[in-house]
Amino acid sequence: MNTHNYDIEDRIIKLANYIVDTKSTVRGAAKEFGVSKSTVHKDMVSRLNKIDKRLYTEVRGVLDENKKERHIRGGLATKQKYKNMKSK
């Protein structure tokens, strides 16, 4: 295995552990690691399963939960946005 592949696998494992430990969203993990949302999604959905099936299952659970709750987060964000606009 070349160094480049090792770096990618290392990033994938670190991202996965971060998501599981913090229950982070794809967007939050991308921001924390300085990569794109697309990269995080590709790493978690496609690549992680080939590296660590147990960790993939845990991450998938967090991502599925986040997906179920995203409409609530969006509503709260919009509410906060208009509250901030009103107070200015």
PDB file of N, CA, C and O in Angstrom:
ATOM      1  N   MET A   1       0.848  -1.171   0.000  1.00  0.00           N
ATOM      2  CA  MET A   1       0.000   0.000   0.000  1.00  0.00           C
ATOM      3  C   MET A   1       0.896   1.237   0.000  1.00  0.00           C
ATOM      4  O   MET A   1       1.852   1.319   0.771  1.00  0.00           O
ATOM      5  N   ASN A   2       0.582   2.188  -0.862  1.00  0.00           N
ATOM      6  CA  ASN A   2       1.401   3.392  -0.891  1.00  0.00           C
ATOM      7  C   ASN A   2       0.960   4.364   0.194  1.00  0.00           C
ATOM      8  O   ASN A   2      -0.098   4.186   0.799  1.00  0.00           O
ATOM      9  N   THR A   3       1.757   5.376   0.438  1.00  0.00           N
ATOM     10  CA  THR A   3       1.500   6.344   1.497  1.00  0.00           C
ATOM     11  C   THR A   3       0.186   7.086   1.278  1.00  0.00           C
ATOM     12  O   THR A   3      -0.538   7.376   2.231  1.00  0.00           O
ATOM     13  N   HIS A   4      -0.117   7.390   0.018  1.00  0.00           N
ATOM     14  CA  HIS A   4      -1.343   8.136  -0.291  1.00  0.00           C
ATOM     15  C   HIS A   4      -2.581   7.363   0.178  1.00  0.00           C
ATOM     16  O   HIS A   4      -3.471   7.942   0.799  1.00  0.00           O
ATOM     17  N   ASN A   5      -2.640   6.070  -0.114  1.00  0.00           N
ATOM     18  CA  ASN A   5      -3.789   5.265   0.313  1.00  0.00           C
ATOM     19  C   ASN A   5      -3.873   5.180   1.826  1.00  0.00           C
ATOM     20  O   ASN A   5      -4.964   5.194   2.395  1.00  0.00           O
ATOM     21  N   TYR A   6      -2.710   5.092   2.483  1.00  0.00           N
ATOM     22  CA  TYR A   6      -2.692   5.048   3.941  1.00  0.00           C
ATOM     23  C   TYR A   6      -3.262   6.343   4.514  1.00  0.00           C
ATOM     24  O   TYR A   6      -4.035   6.316   5.472  1.00  0.00           O
ATOM     25  N   ASP A   7      -2.881   7.469   3.927  1.00  0.00           N
ATOM     26  CA  ASP A   7      -3.389   8.765   4.388  1.00  0.00           C
ATOM     27  C   ASP A   7      -4.912   8.843   4.246  1.00  0.00           C
ATOM     28  O   ASP A   7      -5.599   9.350   5.133  1.00  0.00           O
ATOM     29  N   ILE A   8      -5.424   8.343   3.135  1.00  0.00           N
ATOM     30  CA  ILE A   8      -6.870   8.356   2.906  1.00  0.00           C
ATOM     31  C   ILE A   8      -7.571   7.461   3.919  1.00  0.00           C
ATOM     32  O   ILE A   8      -8.579   7.858   4.504  1.00  0.00           O
ATOM     33  N   GLU A   9      -7.046   6.259   4.131  1.00  0.00           N
ATOM     34  CA  GLU A   9      -7.656   5.353   5.104  1.00  0.00           C
ATOM     35  C   GLU A   9      -7.597   5.934   6.505  1.00  0.00           C
ATOM     36  O   GLU A   9      -8.546   5.798   7.277  1.00  0.00           O
ATOM     37  N   ASP A  10      -6.500   6.574   6.836  1.00  0.00           N
ATOM     38  CA  ASP A  10      -6.350   7.210   8.143  1.00  0.00           C
ATOM     39  C   ASP A  10      -7.404   8.309   8.307  1.00  0.00           C
ATOM     40  O   ASP A  10      -8.039   8.409   9.357  1.00  0.00           O
ATOM     41  N   ARG A  11      -7.588   9.126   7.277  1.00  0.00           N
ATOM     42  CA  ARG A  11      -8.596  10.188   7.311  1.00  0.00           C
ATOM     43  C   ARG A  11      -9.993   9.596   7.482  1.00  0.00           C
ATOM     44  O   ARG A  11     -10.794  10.104   8.267  1.00  0.00           O
ATOM     45  N   ILE A  12     -10.281   8.534   6.754  1.00  0.00           N
ATOM     46  CA  ILE A  12     -11.596   7.900   6.811  1.00  0.00           C
ATOM     47  C   ILE A  12     -11.890   7.396   8.218  1.00  0.00           C
ATOM     48  O   ILE A  12     -12.981   7.617   8.743  1.00  0.00           O
ATOM     49  N   ILE A  13     -10.925   6.722   8.826  1.00  0.00           N
ATOM     50  CA  ILE A  13     -11.103   6.191  10.186  1.00  0.00           C
ATOM     51  C   ILE A  13     -11.286   7.330  11.183  1.00  0.00           C
ATOM     52  O   ILE A  13     -12.148   7.257  12.059  1.00  0.00           O
ATOM     53  N   LYS A  14     -10.481   8.379  11.052  1.00  0.00           N
ATOM     54  CA  LYS A  14     -10.602   9.525  11.964  1.00  0.00           C
ATOM     55  C   LYS A  14     -11.957  10.213  11.801  1.00  0.00           C
ATOM     56  O   LYS A  14     -12.602  10.565  12.788  1.00  0.00           O
ATOM     57  N   LEU A  15     -12.385  10.403  10.555  1.00  0.00           N
ATOM     58  CA  LEU A  15     -13.697  11.000  10.294  1.00  0.00           C
ATOM     59  C   LEU A  15     -14.812  10.153  10.905  1.00  0.00           C
ATOM     60  O   LEU A  15     -15.718  10.673  11.556  1.00  0.00           O
ATOM     61  N   ALA A  16     -14.733   8.860  10.690  1.00  0.00           N
ATOM     62  CA  ALA A  16     -15.769   7.948  11.186  1.00  0.00           C
ATOM     63  C   ALA A  16     -15.841   7.995  12.710  1.00  0.00           C
ATOM     64  O   ALA A  16     -16.928   8.076  13.283  1.00  0.00           O
ATOM     65  N   ASN A  17     -14.695   7.946  13.354  1.00  0.00           N
ATOM     66  CA  ASN A  17     -14.678   7.997  14.817  1.00  0.00           C
ATOM     67  C   ASN A  17     -15.218   9.333  15.321  1.00  0.00           C
ATOM     68  O   ASN A  17     -15.935   9.377  16.320  1.00  0.00           O
ATOM     69  N   TYR A  18     -14.878  10.411  14.637  1.00  0.00           N
ATOM     70  CA  TYR A  18     -15.378  11.731  15.015  1.00  0.00           C
ATOM     71  C   TYR A  18     -16.902  11.775  14.916  1.00  0.00           C
ATOM     72  O   TYR A  18     -17.576  12.266  15.822  1.00  0.00           O
ATOM     73  N   ILE A  19     -17.434  11.266  13.824  1.00  0.00           N
ATOM     74  CA  ILE A  19     -18.887  11.268  13.623  1.00  0.00           C
ATOM     75  C   ILE A  19     -19.587  10.439  14.700  1.00  0.00           C
ATOM     76  O   ILE A  19     -20.604  10.861  15.249  1.00  0.00           O
ATOM     77  N   VAL A  20     -19.049   9.277  14.996  1.00  0.00           N
ATOM     78  CA  VAL A  20     -19.659   8.409  16.006  1.00  0.00           C
ATOM     79  C   VAL A  20     -19.554   9.043  17.391  1.00  0.00           C
ATOM     80  O   VAL A  20     -20.528   9.053  18.144  1.00  0.00           O
ATOM     81  N   ASP A  21     -18.381   9.569  17.729  1.00  0.00           N
ATOM     82  CA  ASP A  21     -18.159  10.129  19.072  1.00  0.00           C
ATOM     83  C   ASP A  21     -18.977  11.388  19.317  1.00  0.00           C
ATOM     84  O   ASP A  21     -19.478  11.594  20.423  1.00  0.00           O
ATOM     85  N   THR A  22     -19.119  12.233  18.300  1.00  0.00           N
ATOM     86  CA  THR A  22     -19.785  13.525  18.490  1.00  0.00           C
ATOM     87  C   THR A  22     -21.200  13.571  17.929  1.00  0.00           C
ATOM     88  O   THR A  22     -21.912  14.559  18.108  1.00  0.00           O
ATOM     89  N   LYS A  23     -21.610  12.493  17.245  1.00  0.00           N
ATOM     90  CA  LYS A  23     -22.906  12.460  16.550  1.00  0.00           C
ATOM     91  C   LYS A  23     -22.997  13.603  15.537  1.00  0.00           C
ATOM     92  O   LYS A  23     -24.066  14.168  15.303  1.00  0.00           O
ATOM     93  N   SER A  24     -21.867  13.920  14.957  1.00  0.00           N
ATOM     94  CA  SER A  24     -21.750  15.045  14.028  1.00  0.00           C
ATOM     95  C   SER A  24     -22.473  14.774  12.712  1.00  0.00           C
ATOM     96  O   SER A  24     -22.678  13.629  12.309  1.00  0.00           O
ATOM     97  N   THR A  25     -22.845  15.860  12.065  1.00  0.00           N
ATOM     98  CA  THR A  25     -23.402  15.775  10.720  1.00  0.00           C
ATOM     99  C   THR A  25     -22.250  15.709   9.717  1.00  0.00           C
ATOM    100  O   THR A  25     -21.098  15.956  10.073  1.00  0.00           O
ATOM    101  N   VAL A  26     -22.559  15.379   8.481  1.00  0.00           N
ATOM    102  CA  VAL A  26     -21.556  15.380   7.423  1.00  0.00           C
ATOM    103  C   VAL A  26     -20.954  16.776   7.295  1.00  0.00           C
ATOM    104  O   VAL A  26     -19.739  16.931   7.166  1.00  0.00           O
ATOM    105  N   ARG A  27     -21.815  17.782   7.331  1.00  0.00           N
ATOM    106  CA  ARG A  27     -21.350  19.173   7.222  1.00  0.00           C
ATOM    107  C   ARG A  27     -20.403  19.536   8.367  1.00  0.00           C
ATOM    108  O   ARG A  27     -19.365  20.159   8.145  1.00  0.00           O
ATOM    109  N   GLY A  28     -20.761  19.149   9.575  1.00  0.00           N
ATOM    110  CA  GLY A  28     -19.923  19.453  10.741  1.00  0.00           C
ATOM    111  C   GLY A  28     -18.575  18.757  10.673  1.00  0.00           C
ATOM    112  O   GLY A  28     -17.546  19.349  10.997  1.00  0.00           O
ATOM    113  N   ALA A  29     -18.584  17.496  10.250  1.00  0.00           N
ATOM    114  CA  ALA A  29     -17.332  16.745  10.132  1.00  0.00           C
ATOM    115  C   ALA A  29     -16.453  17.337   9.031  1.00  0.00           C
ATOM    116  O   ALA A  29     -15.234  17.425   9.182  1.00  0.00           O
ATOM    117  N   ALA A  30     -17.074  17.739   7.933  1.00  0.00           N
ATOM    118  CA  ALA A  30     -16.320  18.332   6.825  1.00  0.00           C
ATOM    119  C   ALA A  30     -15.629  19.605   7.289  1.00  0.00           C
ATOM    120  O   ALA A  30     -14.461  19.835   6.976  1.00  0.00           O
ATOM    121  N   LYS A  31     -16.344  20.420   8.025  1.00  0.00           N
ATOM    122  CA  LYS A  31     -15.779  21.673   8.521  1.00  0.00           C
ATOM    123  C   LYS A  31     -14.628  21.400   9.490  1.00  0.00           C
ATOM    124  O   LYS A  31     -13.586  22.050   9.420  1.00  0.00           O
ATOM    125  N   GLU A  32     -14.818  20.445  10.385  1.00  0.00           N
ATOM    126  CA  GLU A  32     -13.804  20.107  11.387  1.00  0.00           C
ATOM    127  C   GLU A  32     -12.516  19.585  10.742  1.00  0.00           C
ATOM    128  O   GLU A  32     -11.419  19.884  11.215  1.00  0.00           O
ATOM    129  N   PHE A  33     -12.647  18.805   9.661  1.00  0.00           N
ATOM    130  CA  PHE A  33     -11.480  18.183   9.034  1.00  0.00           C
ATOM    131  C   PHE A  33     -10.969  18.949   7.816  1.00  0.00           C
ATOM    132  O   PHE A  33      -9.955  18.573   7.229  1.00  0.00           O
ATOM    133  N   GLY A  34     -11.658  20.010   7.436  1.00  0.00           N
ATOM    134  CA  GLY A  34     -11.194  20.826   6.323  1.00  0.00           C
ATOM    135  C   GLY A  34     -11.294  20.146   4.972  1.00  0.00           C
ATOM    136  O   GLY A  34     -10.456  20.357   4.096  1.00  0.00           O
ATOM    137  N   VAL A  35     -12.328  19.325   4.808  1.00  0.00           N
ATOM    138  CA  VAL A  35     -12.584  18.667   3.520  1.00  0.00           C
ATOM    139  C   VAL A  35     -14.016  18.994   3.099  1.00  0.00           C
ATOM    140  O   VAL A  35     -14.782  19.563   3.877  1.00  0.00           O
ATOM    141  N   SER A  36     -14.365  18.638   1.888  1.00  0.00           N
ATOM    142  CA  SER A  36     -15.713  18.940   1.394  1.00  0.00           C
ATOM    143  C   SER A  36     -16.741  17.959   1.953  1.00  0.00           C
ATOM    144  O   SER A  36     -16.404  16.863   2.398  1.00  0.00           O
ATOM    145  N   LYS A  37     -18.000  18.383   1.916  1.00  0.00           N
ATOM    146  CA  LYS A  37     -19.087  17.501   2.337  1.00  0.00           C
ATOM    147  C   LYS A  37     -19.126  16.269   1.435  1.00  0.00           C
ATOM    148  O   LYS A  37     -19.408  15.163   1.896  1.00  0.00           O
ATOM    149  N   SER A  38     -18.845  16.467   0.160  1.00  0.00           N
ATOM    150  CA  SER A  38     -18.846  15.347  -0.788  1.00  0.00           C
ATOM    151  C   SER A  38     -17.801  14.303  -0.413  1.00  0.00           C
ATOM    152  O   SER A  38     -18.042  13.100  -0.515  1.00  0.00           O
ATOM    153  N   THR A  39     -16.644  14.777   0.019  1.00  0.00           N
ATOM    154  CA  THR A  39     -15.567  13.861   0.421  1.00  0.00           C
ATOM    155  C   THR A  39     -15.980  13.067   1.646  1.00  0.00           C
ATOM    156  O   THR A  39     -15.794  11.851   1.690  1.00  0.00           O
ATOM    157  N   VAL A  40     -16.537  13.737   2.634  1.00  0.00           N
ATOM    158  CA  VAL A  40     -16.974  13.050   3.849  1.00  0.00           C
ATOM    159  C   VAL A  40     -18.037  12.018   3.497  1.00  0.00           C
ATOM    160  O   VAL A  40     -17.971  10.875   3.949  1.00  0.00           O
ATOM    161  N   HIS A  41     -19.005  12.413   2.701  1.00  0.00           N
ATOM    162  CA  HIS A  41     -20.085  11.495   2.326  1.00  0.00           C
ATOM    163  C   HIS A  41     -19.531  10.281   1.580  1.00  0.00           C
ATOM    164  O   HIS A  41     -19.885   9.146   1.897  1.00  0.00           O
ATOM    165  N   LYS A  42     -18.678  10.509   0.607  1.00  0.00           N
ATOM    166  CA  LYS A  42     -18.081   9.411  -0.168  1.00  0.00           C
ATOM    167  C   LYS A  42     -17.273   8.486   0.746  1.00  0.00           C
ATOM    168  O   LYS A  42     -17.353   7.262   0.637  1.00  0.00           O
ATOM    169  N   ASP A  43     -16.493   9.094   1.648  1.00  0.00           N
ATOM    170  CA  ASP A  43     -15.690   8.297   2.576  1.00  0.00           C
ATOM    171  C   ASP A  43     -16.575   7.424   3.462  1.00  0.00           C
ATOM    172  O   ASP A  43     -16.286   6.244   3.664  1.00  0.00           O
ATOM    173  N   MET A  44     -17.644   8.000   3.986  1.00  0.00           N
ATOM    174  CA  MET A  44     -18.482   7.278   4.946  1.00  0.00           C
ATOM    175  C   MET A  44     -19.397   6.258   4.284  1.00  0.00           C
ATOM    176  O   MET A  44     -19.627   5.182   4.836  1.00  0.00           O
ATOM    177  N   VAL A  45     -19.922   6.584   3.106  1.00  0.00           N
ATOM    178  CA  VAL A  45     -20.905   5.710   2.471  1.00  0.00           C
ATOM    179  C   VAL A  45     -20.252   4.634   1.600  1.00  0.00           C
ATOM    180  O   VAL A  45     -20.734   3.502   1.556  1.00  0.00           O
ATOM    181  N   SER A  46     -19.181   4.968   0.922  1.00  0.00           N
ATOM    182  CA  SER A  46     -18.573   4.022  -0.016  1.00  0.00           C
ATOM    183  C   SER A  46     -17.296   3.374   0.496  1.00  0.00           C
ATOM    184  O   SER A  46     -17.137   2.156   0.407  1.00  0.00           O
ATOM    185  N   ARG A  47     -16.403   4.166   1.021  1.00  0.00           N
ATOM    186  CA  ARG A  47     -15.063   3.661   1.339  1.00  0.00           C
ATOM    187  C   ARG A  47     -14.962   2.982   2.700  1.00  0.00           C
ATOM    188  O   ARG A  47     -14.258   1.982   2.838  1.00  0.00           O
ATOM    189  N   LEU A  48     -15.645   3.502   3.692  1.00  0.00           N
ATOM    190  CA  LEU A  48     -15.515   2.974   5.055  1.00  0.00           C
ATOM    191  C   LEU A  48     -15.936   1.507   5.138  1.00  0.00           C
ATOM    192  O   LEU A  48     -15.317   0.724   5.858  1.00  0.00           O
ATOM    193  N   ASN A  49     -16.972   1.137   4.414  1.00  0.00           N
ATOM    194  CA  ASN A  49     -17.465  -0.246   4.438  1.00  0.00           C
ATOM    195  C   ASN A  49     -16.383  -1.245   4.041  1.00  0.00           C
ATOM    196  O   ASN A  49     -16.384  -2.378   4.523  1.00  0.00           O
ATOM    197  N   LYS A  50     -15.460  -0.841   3.169  1.00  0.00           N
ATOM    198  CA  LYS A  50     -14.385  -1.726   2.723  1.00  0.00           C
ATOM    199  C   LYS A  50     -13.243  -1.788   3.735  1.00  0.00           C
ATOM    200  O   LYS A  50     -12.421  -2.703   3.694  1.00  0.00           O
ATOM    201  N   ILE A  51     -13.195  -0.816   4.638  1.00  0.00           N
ATOM    202  CA  ILE A  51     -12.099  -0.738   5.603  1.00  0.00           C
ATOM    203  C   ILE A  51     -12.492  -1.335   6.954  1.00  0.00           C
ATOM    204  O   ILE A  51     -11.743  -2.122   7.533  1.00  0.00           O
ATOM    205  N   ASP A  52     -13.678  -0.957   7.456  1.00  0.00           N
ATOM    206  CA  ASP A  52     -14.116  -1.387   8.789  1.00  0.00           C
ATOM    207  C   ASP A  52     -15.639  -1.477   8.816  1.00  0.00           C
ATOM    208  O   ASP A  52     -16.329  -0.469   8.969  1.00  0.00           O
ATOM    209  N   LYS A  53     -16.152  -2.691   8.664  1.00  0.00           N
ATOM    210  CA  LYS A  53     -17.601  -2.895   8.579  1.00  0.00           C
ATOM    211  C   LYS A  53     -18.325  -2.513   9.874  1.00  0.00           C
ATOM    212  O   LYS A  53     -19.425  -1.963   9.819  1.00  0.00           O
ATOM    213  N   ARG A  54     -17.734  -2.793  11.025  1.00  0.00           N
ATOM    214  CA  ARG A  54     -18.360  -2.451  12.303  1.00  0.00           C
ATOM    215  C   ARG A  54     -18.498  -0.939  12.451  1.00  0.00           C
ATOM    216  O   ARG A  54     -19.558  -0.438  12.824  1.00  0.00           O
ATOM    217  N   LEU A  55     -17.430  -0.225  12.158  1.00  0.00           N
ATOM    218  CA  LEU A  55     -17.449   1.229  12.252  1.00  0.00           C
ATOM    219  C   LEU A  55     -18.417   1.819  11.226  1.00  0.00           C
ATOM    220  O   LEU A  55     -19.107   2.800  11.506  1.00  0.00           O
ATOM    221  N   TYR A  56     -18.463   1.217  10.043  1.00  0.00           N
ATOM    222  CA  TYR A  56     -19.412   1.652   9.017  1.00  0.00           C
ATOM    223  C   TYR A  56     -20.844   1.576   9.534  1.00  0.00           C
ATOM    224  O   TYR A  56     -21.635   2.494   9.321  1.00  0.00           O
ATOM    225  N   THR A  57     -21.173   0.485  10.210  1.00  0.00           N
ATOM    226  CA  THR A  57     -22.521   0.304  10.746  1.00  0.00           C
ATOM    227  C   THR A  57     -22.848   1.384  11.772  1.00  0.00           C
ATOM    228  O   THR A  57     -23.962   1.907  11.793  1.00  0.00           O
ATOM    229  N   GLU A  58     -21.873   1.720  12.626  1.00  0.00           N
ATOM    230  CA  GLU A  58     -22.093   2.771  13.625  1.00  0.00           C
ATOM    231  C   GLU A  58     -22.299   4.128  12.960  1.00  0.00           C
ATOM    232  O   GLU A  58     -23.209   4.873  13.326  1.00  0.00           O
ATOM    233  N   VAL A  59     -21.453   4.445  11.984  1.00  0.00           N
ATOM    234  CA  VAL A  59     -21.553   5.722  11.275  1.00  0.00           C
ATOM    235  C   VAL A  59     -22.881   5.810  10.539  1.00  0.00           C
ATOM    236  O   VAL A  59     -23.545   6.847  10.557  1.00  0.00           O
ATOM    237  N   ARG A  60     -23.255   4.729   9.902  1.00  0.00           N
ATOM    238  CA  ARG A  60     -24.518   4.699   9.160  1.00  0.00           C
ATOM    239  C   ARG A  60     -25.690   5.012  10.079  1.00  0.00           C
ATOM    240  O   ARG A  60     -26.618   5.720   9.689  1.00  0.00           O
ATOM    241  N   GLY A  61     -25.650   4.484  11.301  1.00  0.00           N
ATOM    242  CA  GLY A  61     -26.696   4.764  12.277  1.00  0.00           C
ATOM    243  C   GLY A  61     -26.777   6.245  12.614  1.00  0.00           C
ATOM    244  O   GLY A  61     -27.869   6.810  12.685  1.00  0.00           O
ATOM    245  N   VAL A  62     -25.620   6.876  12.824  1.00  0.00           N
ATOM    246  CA  VAL A  62     -25.578   8.317  13.125  1.00  0.00           C
ATOM    247  C   VAL A  62     -26.091   9.114  11.933  1.00  0.00           C
ATOM    248  O   VAL A  62     -26.899  10.027  12.097  1.00  0.00           O
ATOM    249  N   LEU A  63     -25.625   8.771  10.732  1.00  0.00           N
ATOM    250  CA  LEU A  63     -26.038   9.511   9.533  1.00  0.00           C
ATOM    251  C   LEU A  63     -27.536   9.350   9.279  1.00  0.00           C
ATOM    252  O   LEU A  63     -28.208  10.306   8.891  1.00  0.00           O
ATOM    253  N   ASP A  64     -28.052   8.156   9.494  1.00  0.00           N
ATOM    254  CA  ASP A  64     -29.492   7.935   9.312  1.00  0.00           C
ATOM    255  C   ASP A  64     -30.301   8.746  10.322  1.00  0.00           C
ATOM    256  O   ASP A  64     -31.335   9.319   9.979  1.00  0.00           O
ATOM    257  N   GLU A  65     -29.831   8.792  11.558  1.00  0.00           N
ATOM    258  CA  GLU A  65     -30.509   9.583  12.592  1.00  0.00           C
ATOM    259  C   GLU A  65     -30.479  11.068  12.233  1.00  0.00           C
ATOM    260  O   GLU A  65     -31.484  11.765  12.366  1.00  0.00           O
ATOM    261  N   ASN A  66     -29.323  11.543  11.778  1.00  0.00           N
ATOM    262  CA  ASN A  66     -29.203  12.946  11.363  1.00  0.00           C
ATOM    263  C   ASN A  66     -30.154  13.262  10.213  1.00  0.00           C
ATOM    264  O   ASN A  66     -30.751  14.337  10.164  1.00  0.00           O
ATOM    265  N   LYS A  67     -30.285  12.321   9.298  1.00  0.00           N
ATOM    266  CA  LYS A  67     -31.172  12.539   8.155  1.00  0.00           C
ATOM    267  C   LYS A  67     -32.627  12.655   8.608  1.00  0.00           C
ATOM    268  O   LYS A  67     -33.388  13.467   8.083  1.00  0.00           O
ATOM    269  N   LYS A  68     -33.002  11.833   9.592  1.00  0.00           N
ATOM    270  CA  LYS A  68     -34.368  11.895  10.114  1.00  0.00           C
ATOM    271  C   LYS A  68     -34.651  13.227  10.804  1.00  0.00           C
ATOM    272  O   LYS A  68     -35.783  13.710  10.794  1.00  0.00           O
ATOM    273  N   GLU A  69     -33.612  13.820  11.405  1.00  0.00           N
ATOM    274  CA  GLU A  69     -33.789  15.036  12.199  1.00  0.00           C
ATOM    275  C   GLU A  69     -33.508  16.314  11.419  1.00  0.00           C
ATOM    276  O   GLU A  69     -33.693  17.404  11.960  1.00  0.00           O
ATOM    277  N   ARG A  70     -33.075  16.218  10.186  1.00  0.00           N
ATOM    278  CA  ARG A  70     -32.616  17.423   9.494  1.00  0.00           C
ATOM    279  C   ARG A  70     -33.718  18.457   9.281  1.00  0.00           C
ATOM    280  O   ARG A  70     -33.439  19.656   9.282  1.00  0.00           O
ATOM    281  N   HIS A  71     -34.945  18.024   9.103  1.00  0.00           N
ATOM    282  CA  HIS A  71     -36.031  19.001   8.930  1.00  0.00           C
ATOM    283  C   HIS A  71     -36.238  19.809  10.214  1.00  0.00           C
ATOM    284  O   HIS A  71     -36.627  20.976  10.163  1.00  0.00           O
ATOM    285  N   ILE A  72     -35.979  19.188  11.353  1.00  0.00           N
ATOM    286  CA  ILE A  72     -36.099  19.903  12.627  1.00  0.00           C
ATOM    287  C   ILE A  72     -34.975  20.927  12.754  1.00  0.00           C
ATOM    288  O   ILE A  72     -35.209  22.077  13.126  1.00  0.00           O
ATOM    289  N   ARG A  73     -33.745  20.495  12.437  1.00  0.00           N
ATOM    290  CA  ARG A  73     -32.602  21.416  12.495  1.00  0.00           C
ATOM    291  C   ARG A  73     -32.798  22.585  11.542  1.00  0.00           C
ATOM    292  O   ARG A  73     -32.495  23.728  11.885  1.00  0.00           O
ATOM    293  N   GLY A  74     -33.295  22.307  10.365  1.00  0.00           N
ATOM    294  CA  GLY A  74     -33.534  23.367   9.376  1.00  0.00           C
ATOM    295  C   GLY A  74     -34.549  24.377   9.876  1.00  0.00           C
ATOM    296  O   GLY A  74     -34.378  25.583   9.703  1.00  0.00           O
ATOM    297  N   GLY A  75     -35.596  23.880  10.494  1.00  0.00           N
ATOM    298  CA  GLY A  75     -36.615  24.768  11.043  1.00  0.00           C
ATOM    299  C   GLY A  75     -36.068  25.628  12.172  1.00  0.00           C
ATOM    300  O   GLY A  75     -36.381  26.815  12.267  1.00  0.00           O
ATOM    301  N   LEU A  76     -35.253  25.029  13.022  1.00  0.00           N
ATOM    302  CA  LEU A  76     -34.650  25.786  14.118  1.00  0.00           C
ATOM    303  C   LEU A  76     -33.676  26.839  13.598  1.00  0.00           C
ATOM    304  O   LEU A  76     -33.614  27.952  14.120  1.00  0.00           O
ATOM    305  N   ALA A  77     -32.921  26.479  12.568  1.00  0.00           N
ATOM    306  CA  ALA A  77     -31.975  27.430  11.974  1.00  0.00           C
ATOM    307  C   ALA A  77     -32.714  28.610  11.351  1.00  0.00           C
ATOM    308  O   ALA A  77     -32.285  29.756  11.487  1.00  0.00           O
ATOM    309  N   THR A  78     -33.812  28.333  10.676  1.00  0.00           N
ATOM    310  CA  THR A  78     -34.604  29.408  10.064  1.00  0.00           C
ATOM    311  C   THR A  78     -35.213  30.295  11.138  1.00  0.00           C
ATOM    312  O   THR A  78     -35.218  31.520  11.011  1.00  0.00           O
ATOM    313  N   LYS A  79     -35.719  29.685  12.182  1.00  0.00           N
ATOM    314  CA  LYS A  79     -36.290  30.442  13.294  1.00  0.00           C
ATOM    315  C   LYS A  79     -35.234  31.379  13.898  1.00  0.00           C
ATOM    316  O   LYS A  79     -35.513  32.550  14.157  1.00  0.00           O
ATOM    317  N   GLN A  80     -34.036  30.861  14.115  1.00  0.00           N
ATOM    318  CA  GLN A  80     -32.953  31.652  14.682  1.00  0.00           C
ATOM    319  C   GLN A  80     -32.538  32.775  13.738  1.00  0.00           C
ATOM    320  O   GLN A  80     -32.247  33.888  14.178  1.00  0.00           O
ATOM    321  N   LYS A  81     -32.512  32.484  12.452  1.00  0.00           N
ATOM    322  CA  LYS A  81     -32.143  33.498  11.446  1.00  0.00           C
ATOM    323  C   LYS A  81     -33.085  34.699  11.522  1.00  0.00           C
ATOM    324  O   LYS A  81     -32.641  35.846  11.574  1.00  0.00           O
ATOM    325  N   TYR A  82     -34.382  34.424  11.527  1.00  0.00           N
ATOM    326  CA  TYR A  82     -35.354  35.517  11.547  1.00  0.00           C
ATOM    327  C   TYR A  82     -35.386  36.220  12.903  1.00  0.00           C
ATOM    328  O   TYR A  82     -35.674  37.415  12.975  1.00  0.00           O
ATOM    329  N   LYS A  83     -35.099  35.499  13.959  1.00  0.00           N
ATOM    330  CA  LYS A  83     -35.011  36.115  15.272  1.00  0.00           C
ATOM    331  C   LYS A  83     -33.828  37.095  15.307  1.00  0.00           C
ATOM    332  O   LYS A  83     -33.938  38.197  15.844  1.00  0.00           O
ATOM    333  N   ASN A  84     -32.708  36.679  14.731  1.00  0.00           N
ATOM    334  CA  ASN A  84     -31.530  37.543  14.673  1.00  0.00           C
ATOM    335  C   ASN A  84     -31.784  38.765  13.787  1.00  0.00           C
ATOM    336  O   ASN A  84     -31.352  39.870  14.114  1.00  0.00           O
ATOM    337  N   MET A  85     -32.481  38.567  12.673  1.00  0.00           N
ATOM    338  CA  MET A  85     -32.789  39.682  11.772  1.00  0.00           C
ATOM    339  C   MET A  85     -33.706  40.693  12.468  1.00  0.00           C
ATOM    340  O   MET A  85     -33.544  41.903  12.305  1.00  0.00           O
ATOM    341  N   LYS A  86     -34.640  40.202  13.221  1.00  0.00           N
ATOM    342  CA  LYS A  86     -35.610  41.053  13.909  1.00  0.00           C
ATOM    343  C   LYS A  86     -34.943  41.896  14.993  1.00  0.00           C
ATOM    344  O   LYS A  86     -35.331  43.042  15.218  1.00  0.00           O
ATOM    345  N   SER A  87     -33.935  41.326  15.666  1.00  0.00           N
ATOM    346  CA  SER A  87     -33.289  42.037  16.764  1.00  0.00           C
ATOM    347  C   SER A  87     -32.269  43.079  16.291  1.00  0.00           C
ATOM    348  O   SER A  87     -31.767  43.855  17.105  1.00  0.00           O
ATOM    349  N   LYS A  88     -31.959  43.109  15.006  1.00  0.00           N
ATOM    350  CA  LYS A  88     -30.976  44.066  14.489  1.00  0.00           C
ATOM    351  C   LYS A  88     -31.578  45.371  14.121  1.00  0.00           C
ATOM    352  O   LYS A  88     -30.870  46.272  13.671  1.00  0.00           O
TER     353      LYS A  88
END
